[in-house]
């Protein structure tokens, strides 16, 4: 039997059978090499947190959104709380970077660094409310028991301490323990930032936020100034960074300056 029918057509040769192409497996939607998956998970979790979903952050939902199996994240995080801790550490790093710019960018060279630092801190809370809440207001137990949060917190405190040390070198703050003063500063301004993030002060413009911050910092650092500078500030009613003549730009007394002078039996601060 001639299965190809060649015998019926002398001179013809049999044609080879066509080979089927080998089957290929579909490529995964997104391939991660070592180290990428963790960063991708944190990036997406940060994005969701900024959008206001930090309090309901789910590790399975984050995995679904970046196109990996719901089991894949567990190679890097035990649960959603661990992922939230990574988001908090990322938020603290971003806060530290924003504060550090105050110390080094040219536009901040001729203003008081501590006051500028505090303004930047509260602006961060106002502009990045979701991230700020994840960093400071999320239910993570004791966050300092998590090494990544403890390290990021130390970076924030380090920036504030550097600003305090600079103010001490300029002679506008008493030469006490810089780290302790930095902790006092952080405590004070964080309280104001939390009120802003929670909306407890109502809707605020950037200018209103800055006014609140300046009022708080001036009252705090008036008590930390050396006696001679504190006295000069009271007499001039000037801002913290206006005490030195080369930086003084506006010596308008605050609203309560004349009242304070009257209480001491001194003349008002008006000009002739």
C-alpha positions in Angstrom: 0.0 0.0 0.0 1.2 3.4 -0.9 0.0 5.8 1.7 1.3 8.8 -0.2 -0.1 7.7 -3.5 3.4 8.1 -5.1 3.1 4.8 -7.1 0.2 6.2 -9.2 2.4 9.1 -10.3 5.7 7.9 -11.6 8.6 10.4 -11.2 7.2 12.1 -8.2 8.7 11.9 -4.8 7.0 11.9 -1.5 6.6 15.3 0.2 7.8 15.4 3.8 5.1 16.0 6.4 5.0 19.5 7.9 6.2 19.6 11.5 4.1 21.3 14.1 5.6 24.1 16.0 6.5 23.2 19.6 4.0 24.6 22.2 5.3 27.5 24.2 4.3 28.5 27.7 2.7 31.9 28.0 5.1 34.4 29.6 4.1 35.8 33.0 2.5 39.2 32.9 5.4 40.8 34.8 8.7 39.2 35.7 10.6 40.3 38.8 14.2 39.6 39.4 15.7 39.5 42.9 14.8 42.6 44.9 12.3 44.0 42.6 9.1 42.4 44.1 9.6 44.0 47.5 10.1 47.4 46.1 7.2 47.0 43.7 4.9 46.0 46.6 6.0 49.0 48.7 5.7 51.4 45.8 2.1 50.3 45.2 1.3 50.4 48.9 2.6 53.9 49.2 0.5 54.9 46.2 -2.6 53.5 47.8 -1.7 55.1 51.1 -1.3 58.5 49.6 -4.8 58.0 48.0 -6.2 57.4 51.5 -6.4 53.6 51.6 -3.6 53.1 54.2 -6.0 52.1 57.0 -7.5 49.3 54.8 -4.2 48.2 53.2 -4.3 44.5 52.2 -1.3 42.6 51.1 -3.4 40.5 48.8 -4.9 43.5 47.2 -1.5 45.1 46.6 -0.3 41.8 45.0 -3.3 41.7 42.7 -2.7 45.3 41.6 0.9 44.7 40.6 0.0 41.4 38.8 1.6 38.7 41.0 0.0 35.8 42.9 -1.4 36.4 46.3 1.3 34.2 47.8 4.2 36.0 46.2 4.4 38.9 48.8 4.9 36.5 51.7 8.5 35.9 50.6 9.1 39.5 51.9 6.3 40.3 54.3 4.6 38.1 56.9 1.3 40.1 56.8 -0.3 43.4 55.9 1.1 45.0 59.0 4.6 44.3 57.9 3.9 45.9 54.6 2.4 48.9 56.4 5.6 49.2 58.4 7.6 49.3 55.2 5.3 52.1 54.0 5.9 54.0 57.3 9.7 53.7 56.9 9.4 55.0 53.3 7.3 57.9 54.5 9.8 58.8 57.2 12.7 58.7 54.7 10.8 61.1 52.4 10.1 63.4 55.4 13.8 63.3 56.3 14.7 64.2 52.7 12.3 67.1 52.7 13.7 68.5 55.9 17.3 68.0 54.8 16.6 70.2 51.8 15.9 73.1 54.1 19.4 72.8 55.5 21.1 72.8 52.1 19.1 74.5 49.4 20.2 78.1 48.6 16.8 79.7 49.2 16.9 78.8 52.9 20.4 80.3 53.5 19.2 83.5 55.2 16.3 82.3 57.3 16.3 80.5 60.6 16.7 76.8 59.8 14.7 75.6 62.8 11.7 77.7 61.8 12.0 76.7 58.2 12.4 73.0 59.2 9.2 73.1 61.3 7.3 74.8 58.4 8.5 72.0 56.0 7.4 69.4 58.6 3.8 70.7 58.9 3.6 71.2 55.1 4.5 67.5 54.7 1.7 66.5 57.1 -0.8 68.7 55.2 0.2 67.7 51.6 0.9 64.0 52.4 -1.9 63.4 54.9 -2.4 59.7 54.0 1.3 59.0 54.2 1.7 61.0 57.4 -1.1 59.1 59.0 0.5 55.8 58.0 3.8 56.9 59.5 2.5 58.2 62.8 -1.1 57.2 63.4 -1.3 53.6 62.1 -1.9 50.7 64.6 1.6 49.2 64.4 2.1 48.6 68.1 5.5 50.0 69.2 6.9 51.1 65.8 10.4 51.5 67.2 10.6 47.7 67.7 10.7 47.5 63.9 14.3 48.2 62.8 13.4 49.9 59.5 11.1 52.4 61.3 13.6 53.0 64.1 16.4 53.7 61.6 14.2 56.1 59.5 13.1 57.9 62.7 16.7 58.4 63.7 17.3 60.0 60.3 14.5 62.5 60.9 15.8 63.3 64.3 19.3 63.6 62.9 18.2 66.4 60.5 16.5 68.3 63.3 19.6 67.9 65.5 21.8 69.3 62.8 19.5 72.4 62.6 19.7 72.8 66.3 23.5 72.6 66.2 23.7 75.2 63.5 21.5 77.5 65.5 23.8 77.0 68.5 26.8 77.8 66.4 25.1 81.1 65.4 24.4 81.9 69.0 20.6 82.0 68.8 20.0 78.9 71.1 21.6 78.0 74.4 24.5 75.6 74.1 22.7 72.7 75.8 22.3 69.1 74.6 21.4 69.5 70.9 19.7 66.1 70.7 17.5 66.9 73.7 16.5 70.3 72.2 15.8 68.5 68.9 13.5 66.1 70.7 11.6 69.0 72.2 11.4 70.6 68.8 10.1 67.5 67.2 7.5 66.9 69.9 6.2 70.4 69.7 5.9 70.6 65.9 4.6 67.1 65.5 1.7 68.0 67.7 0.8 70.8 65.5 1.3 68.7 62.4 -1.0 66.0 63.7 -3.7 68.5 64.3 -3.4 69.7 60.8 -3.3 66.2 59.3 -6.5 65.3 61.3 -8.2 68.5 60.2 -8.7 69.6 63.8 -7.8 73.2 62.8 -10.1 73.3 59.9 -9.1 73.9 56.2 -5.9 75.8 56.1 -4.0 77.6 53.4 -0.2 77.4 53.2 0.1 80.9 54.6 -2.1 80.0 57.6 -0.1 76.9 58.3 3.1 79.0 58.3 1.6 81.5 60.7 0.7 78.8 63.1 4.2 77.3 62.9 5.9 80.6 63.4 3.8 81.4 66.4 4.7 78.0 68.0 8.4 78.1 67.2 8.9 81.7 68.4 7.3 81.0 71.7 9.3 77.8 72.1 12.7 79.3 71.2 12.3 82.5 73.1 12.6 80.3 76.2 15.7 78.5 74.7 17.6 81.6 73.7 20.5 82.9 75.7 19.4 85.7 78.1 20.9 88.6 76.1 19.2 87.5 72.9 15.9 86.7 74.6 16.0 90.2 76.0 16.7 91.7 72.6 13.9 89.7 71.1 11.4 91.0 73.7 12.5 94.6 73.2 12.5 94.4 69.4 9.5 92.1 69.1 11.5 90.6 66.2 11.4 87.2 64.6 13.8 84.5 65.6 16.0 85.0 62.6 15.8 88.8 62.7 17.8 89.2 65.9 21.1 89.5 64.1 21.4 92.9 62.2 22.7 91.3 58.9 19.6 89.1 58.7 17.0 91.5 60.2 14.3 92.2 57.6 11.2 93.0 59.7 11.2 94.1 63.3 7.5 94.7 63.6 6.5 93.8 67.2 4.0 91.0 67.6 0.4 92.0 68.8 1.2 91.4 72.4 4.5 93.2 72.5 3.1 96.6 73.6 0.9 95.0 76.2 3.9 93.2 77.7 5.8 96.5 77.8 2.9 98.3 79.4 2.7 95.6 82.1 6.4 96.4 82.9 5.8 100.1 82.9 7.9 100.6 79.8 7.1 102.8 76.7 5.4 101.1 73.7 7.5 99.9 70.8 6.1 102.5 68.3 8.5 104.6 66.3 8.7 108.4 66.4 
